[in-house]
Amino acid sequence: MPRHLLTAKQIVAARDRDLVDGEGLIVRLKGISCTAVLRFTSPVSHKRRELGLGLLSRDSLQAAGETLVAARVAAEDARRMIRDGLDPIEVRDANRAEAVAQMGGTDPMQEIVVATAPTGFVGFVGRREPGNPLNLLAISNT
């Protein structure tokens, strides 16, 4: 399947659906959210997996184009790992665990989340993604 099928204009104009850019790269649109995902088969477990590559901007054609290019670069890096027999999700998790160990067992992302928590903070909902470590929604009791 050819690569780079999408244009910035399609990303800005599309609504609530998955757009395929080729070779497993998917742009997932839901409401105002727009994320890039690489769908692949793990060379380690032989299971189908999805690697989040971060948010794409839909603010302007230029911003959409720039973030699409960044997602394509991240997808190509992940494809290179897959060709080398590595699962990019496992590599990311191992790198994160190593960074936590180097910081004395403290998750650096937890420190950022706590430091930026607003008053009346109850918790966060969401998950972290590469390139967008604070992709979280704050929930307040006020």
TORNU-425569 format. One record per residue: x negated, y negated, z of N, C-alpha, C in turn. Coordinates in steps of 0.2 Angstrom, whole numbers, plus 5000, padded with zeros to 4 digits. Layout:
residues N
XYZXYZXYZ
...
This chain:
residues 142
499650065000500050005000499649945000
499749894996499349834996499349795002
498849755003498849715009499049645008
499149605013499349535012499949515008
500449545010501049535006501449475008
501349455014501749395017501449335016
501849275015501649215015501849175021
501549115023501749075028502449055028
502649035022503349015020503849065023
503649135021504149185023504149195031
503649185034503649185041504049135045
503949075042504349015045505049025043
505249045037505949055035506349115038
506049165039506349235041506649225048
507149265049507549275056507549345058
507549365064507649425067507549485063
506949505062506749565058506049575058
505849635055505149655055504949645047
504349605047504149595040503449635039
503349665034502749705033502249675029
501649665031501149635028500649685024
500749745025500349805022499849835027
499749895025499249935029499349935037
500049935039500149945046500349875050
500149825046500249755050500949735049
501249725055501949705055502049635058
502449595056502649535059503349545062
503349545068504049555072504349485074
504949475071505249405072505949425077
505949395082506549405086506749335090
507249305088507449235091506849185088
506549155093506049105091505349135092
505349195094504749235095504449265089
503849265088503549295082502849325084
502849395083502249425085501949475080
501349485080500949525075500849595079
500949645075500849715078500549755073
500049795075499749845070500049915072
500349945067500550015069500050065065
499850115069499350165067499450225071
499050275068499050345071498350345075
498450365081497750365085497350425082
496750405081496250465079496050505085
496250485091496050525097496650575099
497250545100497850585102498250605096
498150575090498550595084499250575085
499450525089500150495090500150425087
500750415085500950345083500850295088
500550235087500450185092500550115089
500650065093500750005091500249955095
499849915092499449875095499649805094
499849765100500049695099499349655098
499449615093498949565090499049495092
499549485096499649415098500249375095
500349315096500949275094500749245087
501149235083501049195077501549125078
501249075075501549015076502049005070
502648975071503148955066503248885066
502848845069502948775070502848735063
502448755059502348725052502048785048
502048765041501748815036500948825038
500648765039499948775041499748815047
500148805052500048845058500248915057
500748935053500948995052500449035048
500148995043499649025039498949045043
498748995047498149005051498249065056
498849075059498949125064499049195060
499349195054499349255050498649275048
498249235046497549245045497149275051
497249245057496949275063497249345064
497849355063498149425064497849475059
497749455053497449495048496749515050
496349465053495649485055495649535061
496149515065496149565071496349635069
496849635064497049705062496549735058
496149705054495549735051495049755056
494949725061494449745067494749815070
495349815071495649875074495649935069
495749915062495649975057494949995057
494449955058493749975057493650025063
493950015069493850055075494150125073
494750125070495150185069494750225064
494450195059493950225054493350265057
493150225063492550255067492750305072
493450325072493650375076493850355083
493950285084494150255090494850235090
495150235096495850215097495750145100
495950085096495850025098496250005104
496750035106497050025112496650045118
496350105117495950135123495250095123
495050065118494450025118494649955122
495149925120495349865124495449875131
495749935133495849945140495249965144
494749995140494150005143493749945144
493749905139493449835140493749795146
494349795146494749765152494549785158
494449855159494249885165493549865167
493149865162492449845163492349775166
492749735163492749665165493049655172
493549695174493749695181493249715185
492949775184492349795188491849745189
491649715184491149665184491349605189
491949595189492149535194492349565201
492049615202492149645209492849675210
493149705205493849735206494449685205
494349625204494849575203495049565196
495649575194495849565187495849485186
495449465181495349395179496049365177
496449405174497149375172497549365178
497549405183497949395189497749335192
497149315192496949255195497249195192
497249195185497549145181498249135182
498649195182499349195184499449165190
499149185196499249165202499149085203
498549065199498348995200498848945196
499248975191499648935188500448945190
500548985195501248995197501548935200
502148925197502548865200502848875207
503048815210503348825216504048855215
504248895220504848935219504748995215
504149015214504049075210504249135213
504549185209504749245211504349305208
504249295202503949355198503849335191
503549385187503449375180503749435176
504049425171504249475166503849465160
503649525157503349525151502749565151
502349565146501649595145501149555142
500549565144499949535141499849565134
499549525129499349545123498749515121
498349555117497649525115497749455112
497349405113497449345110497949295113
498349325118498949285121498949315128
498549315133498549345139499049325144
499349265143499949245147500549245144
500749295140501349305137501849325142
502049285147502449305152503049255153
503549275156504149225157504149225165
504149165168504149155175504949155177
505049185182505749185185505749155192
506149105193506149065199506849075203
506849075209507449075213507749015215
507448955211507748895213508248875207
